[in-house]
């Protein structure tokens, strides 16, 4: 007899099998999916009860009928299932540790790749001879329940993974937005929901512009526009935006991740620090000026003649006051001229760089014992520029002062300006000790000084070159160094000849 002929013997069996298949195909695995068709199976067989037990999370116990309480016996049931051979077993011996009321039963372990997921068990209150059609129904039921058990486990794992991902996203304090490949919102973390006042459920499927209400941020998701250096939210928080494309193994675009790094706290600290340094340095100038005045009066003998030892002490006092005055000026300039946080507004006027360089060199104090040879050269094509003369002169003074301090006795220093590639370049070249490559990379940062034994006695705040670069950047240019150990160094300031740096015809008149 063929399997088809067996199935036709029992129309109810065929109906039950069809119901099982349709439920598995149409509905996600759950207790609500399993319970109804276990009732159909029990009715088709005339069984006392039918049970489906899943041991691992999600732990599921579905029993249709009376006479079996599985929950208190989970440990014993799990141990028994491990001893049952794979496939459907008719009238298998039930361990004495398991309490049941049944005369006949069929049992089958639910296994996925050697992992014991659960148990399928059908019991009868009297002795029962299983017809071939019933055995077929039980086998099919077992196979379908195995599929449902695997789906339940995968659903649990997927939900656990999804919940973990959500928890990880929400643990990130910076706002984070995930877009699909069509640049539609998939998810926001809590920080992003707070910034943009919208939940993930409300935002899903919307465009980035609809959610963030900022064209500046919205255009970033195209990937073709460079993100703004900073973005300020309506509630005046400051963020550094960064967008990253997510691609599959074949390089196909799958999603976009937009992160807004919150730097509000650091901006506030920087402002507070700048304000503090401005106030302190300003308040230091008055007592320094007074001390310098009185010490100068002592040095000039305006309050009486000084002996040699007293004159030596007074010169040391004046030297210390001059150093402190220079430090205060550097602190002030570093705070005022900083391109990121400086409050100084450029006061542009026509600047003759040739006159400026010659004046700086003429007024620079060179220790007599050093015997340095300082020259000035200005190319004929260097034009008059429209720049802040105070800032620019301060920067060049710092370069010349550094060259004098770090060039050994008998050395040469060249202070020059030239014009090329629509730019004016001012440079100071020396034949001193030179600077290694690693130090060059950080030389223009705040408070950075080259640590060398030869420089231990040279005083400095490490702000001079920071000021030089800040001045250059405030004029749209930059500053850099080229140096070779044992040969010397050349420090450059570049100012582009365009925009506000050009002296207009009207200004010339």
Residue pairs with C-beta under 8 A, 6 or more apart in sequence:
1 132
3 136
6 132
6 133
6 136
7 13
7 14
7 17
7 133
7 136
8 14
9 131
9 133
10 44
10 133
12 43
12 44
13 44
13 133
13 134
13 136
13 137
15 40
15 44
16 37
16 40
16 41
16 44
16 137
17 137
17 140
19 37
19 40
20 37
20 40
20 41
20 140
20 141
20 144
21 144
23 33
23 36
23 37
24 33
24 144
24 147
24 148
27 33
28 151
28 155
29 148
29 149
29 151
29 152
29 155
30 152
31 60
31 62
33 148
34 52
34 60
34 62
34 145
34 148
35 62
35 64
38 50
38 51
38 52
38 62
38 64
39 50
39 64
41 47
41 50
41 64
41 122
41 137
41 138
41 141
42 49
42 50
42 64
42 65
42 122
44 134
44 137
45 122
45 124
45 134
45 137
45 138
46 124
47 65
47 122
47 123
47 124
47 128
48 65
48 66
48 67
48 101
48 102
48 123
48 124
48 125
49 63
49 64
49 65
49 66
49 67
49 68
49 102
49 122
49 123
50 63
50 64
50 65
50 121
50 122
50 123
51 61
51 62
51 63
51 64
51 68
51 70
51 119
51 120
51 121
51 122
51 123
52 60
52 61
52 62
52 63
52 118
52 119
52 120
52 145
52 149
53 60
53 61
53 62
53 70
53 74
53 77
53 118
53 119
53 120
53 121
54 60
54 61
54 110
54 117
54 118
54 149
54 152
54 153
55 74
55 77
55 78
55 81
55 116
55 117
55 118
55 119
56 117
56 118
56 153
57 156
58 152
58 153
58 155
58 156
59 74
60 118
60 152
61 70
61 71
63 69
63 70
67 100
67 101
67 102
67 123
67 125
68 100
68 101
68 102
68 121
68 123
69 99
70 77
73 97
73 98
73 99
76 95
76 97
76 98
77 98
77 119
78 116
79 95
79 97
80 94
80 95
80 97
80 98
80 119
81 109
81 116
81 118
81 119
82 109
82 116
84 92
84 107
84 108
84 109
84 119
86 109
86 111
87 108
87 139
87 142
88 106
88 107
88 108
88 135
88 138
88 139
88 142
89 106
89 107
89 108
90 106
90 130
90 135
91 104
91 105
91 106
92 105
92 106
92 107
94 100
94 102
94 105
100 123
101 125
102 123
102 124
102 125
103 124
103 125
103 126
103 127
103 128
104 123
104 124
104 126
104 127
104 128
105 121
105 122
105 123
105 124
106 121
106 122
106 130
106 135
106 138
107 119
107 120
107 121
107 122
108 119
108 120
108 121
108 138
108 142
109 116
109 118
109 119
109 120
110 116
110 117
110 118
110 119
110 120
110 142
110 145
110 146
110 149
111 117
111 146
112 146
112 149
112 150
112 153
117 146
117 149
117 150
117 153
118 145
118 149
120 141
120 142
120 145
122 138
130 138
166 187
169 176
169 187
169 189
170 189
170 190
170 191
172 189
172 191
173 191
173 262
174 191
174 239
174 259
174 260
174 261
174 262
175 188
175 189
175 191
175 192
175 194
175 195
175 196
175 239
175 259
175 260
175 262
176 188
176 189
176 191
176 192
176 257
176 258
176 259
176 260
177 185
177 187
177 188
177 192
177 208
177 211
177 212
177 257
177 258
177 259
177 260
178 185
178 186
178 187
178 188
178 255
178 256
178 257
178 258
179 185
179 186
179 208
179 221
179 255
179 256
179 257
179 258
180 186
180 254
180 255
180 256
181 253
181 254
181 255
181 256
183 207
183 208
183 221
183 222
183 256
184 204
184 205
184 206
184 207
185 200
185 203
185 204
185 205
185 206
185 207
185 208
185 211
186 204
186 255
187 200
187 204
188 196
188 198
188 199
188 200
188 203
188 211
191 262
192 260
193 199
193 200
195 233
195 235
195 237
195 260
196 203
196 211
196 212
196 213
198 211
203 211
207 218
208 217
208 218
208 221
208 258
209 215
209 218
212 218
214 231
216 228
216 231
217 228
217 231
217 241
217 258
219 225
220 227
220 241
220 243
220 258
221 243
221 256
221 258
223 243
223 245
223 256
227 241
227 242
227 243
228 241
229 240
230 238
230 239
230 240
230 263
231 238
231 239
231 240
231 241
231 260
232 238
232 239
233 239
237 262
237 264
238 262
238 263
238 264
238 267
239 260
239 261
239 262
239 263
239 264
240 260
240 261
240 263
241 258
241 259
241 260
241 261
242 258
242 259
242 260
242 261
243 256
243 257
243 258
243 259
244 256
244 257
244 259
245 253
245 255
245 256
246 253
246 254
246 255
246 256
246 257
247 253
247 254
248 254
267 341
270 340
270 341
271 341
274 335
274 338
274 341
274 342
274 343
277 331
277 332
277 335
278 332
278 335
278 336
278 343
280 331
281 328
281 331
281 332
281 335
282 332
284 324
284 328
285 325
285 328
288 321
288 324
288 325
288 328
291 317
291 321
292 318
292 321
292 322
292 325
295 314
295 317
295 318
295 321
296 318
297 303
298 306
298 310
298 314
299 306
299 311
299 314
299 315
299 318
306 314
323 459
327 461
330 461
330 463
330 464
330 467
331 461
331 463
333 394
333 463
333 467
334 446
334 463
334 466
334 467
334 470
335 341
335 342
335 343
336 342
336 343
336 344
337 344
337 391
337 467
337 470
337 471
337 474
338 470
339 470
339 473
339 474
342 470
342 474
344 391
344 474
346 387
346 388
346 391
346 474
346 475
347 388
347 390
348 386
348 387
348 388
348 500
349 386
349 387
349 388
349 389
350 384
350 385
350 386
350 503
350 507
350 508
351 384
351 385
351 386
351 387
351 389
351 392
352 384
353 378
353 382
353 385
353 417
353 424
353 426
354 378
354 382
354 417
356 389
356 392
356 393
356 396
357 376
357 378
357 396
357 415
357 416
357 417
357 426
358 376
360 393
360 396
360 397
360 400
360 415
361 374
361 376
361 400
361 415
364 374
364 397
364 400
364 401
364 404
366 372
366 374
366 404
367 404
369 409
370 404
370 407
370 409
370 410
370 411
371 409
371 410
372 404
372 407
372 409
372 410
372 411
372 412
372 413
373 411
373 412
373 413
374 400
374 404
374 412
374 413
374 414
374 415
375 412
375 413
375 414
375 415
376 414
376 415
376 416
377 414
377 415
377 416
377 417
378 416
378 417
378 418
379 416
379 417
379 418
379 419
381 418
381 419
382 417
382 418
382 419
382 424
383 419
383 424
383 497
383 503
384 503
385 424
385 495
385 497
385 501
385 502
385 503
386 500
386 501
386 502
386 503
386 504
386 507
387 475
387 495
387 501
388 471
388 474
388 475
391 471
391 474
391 475
392 471
392 475
394 467
394 471
395 467
395 468
395 471
395 472
395 479
395 493
396 415
396 426
396 428
396 493
398 464
398 465
398 467
398 468
399 415
399 428
399 464
399 468
399 491
399 493
400 413
400 415
400 428
401 464
402 428
402 464
402 465
402 491
403 413
403 428
403 429
403 430
403 432
403 491
404 413
405 458
405 460
406 430
406 432
406 433
406 455
406 458
407 413
407 430
407 431
407 432
407 488
408 432
408 433
411 430
411 431
411 432
412 430
412 431
413 428
413 429
413 430
414 427
414 428
414 429
414 430
415 427
415 428
416 426
416 427
416 428
416 429
417 424
417 425
417 426
417 427
418 424
418 425
418 427
419 425
419 497
422 496
422 497
422 498
423 477
423 494
423 495
423 496
423 497
424 494
424 495
424 497
425 492
425 493
425 494
425 495
426 492
426 493
426 495
427 490
427 491
427 492
427 493
428 490
428 491
429 488
429 489
429 490
429 491
430 488
430 489
430 490
431 487
431 488
432 488
432 489
433 452
433 454
433 485
433 486
433 488
434 483
434 484
434 485
434 486
434 487
434 488
434 489
435 443
435 450
435 481
435 483
435 485
435 489
436 485
439 450
440 481
440 483
442 448
443 450
443 465
443 481
444 465
444 466
444 468
444 469
444 479
444 480
444 481
445 466
446 462
446 463
446 466
447 461
447 462
447 463
447 466
448 462
448 465
448 466
449 455
449 460
449 462
465 479
465 491
468 479
468 491
468 493
469 478
469 479
471 479
471 493
472 478
472 479
472 493
472 494
472 495
473 479
475 495
475 496
475 501
476 495
476 496
476 498
476 499
476 501
477 493
477 494
477 495
477 496
478 494
479 491
479 492
479 493
479 494
480 491
480 492
480 494
481 489
481 490
481 491
481 492
482 489
482 490
482 492
483 489
483 490
495 501
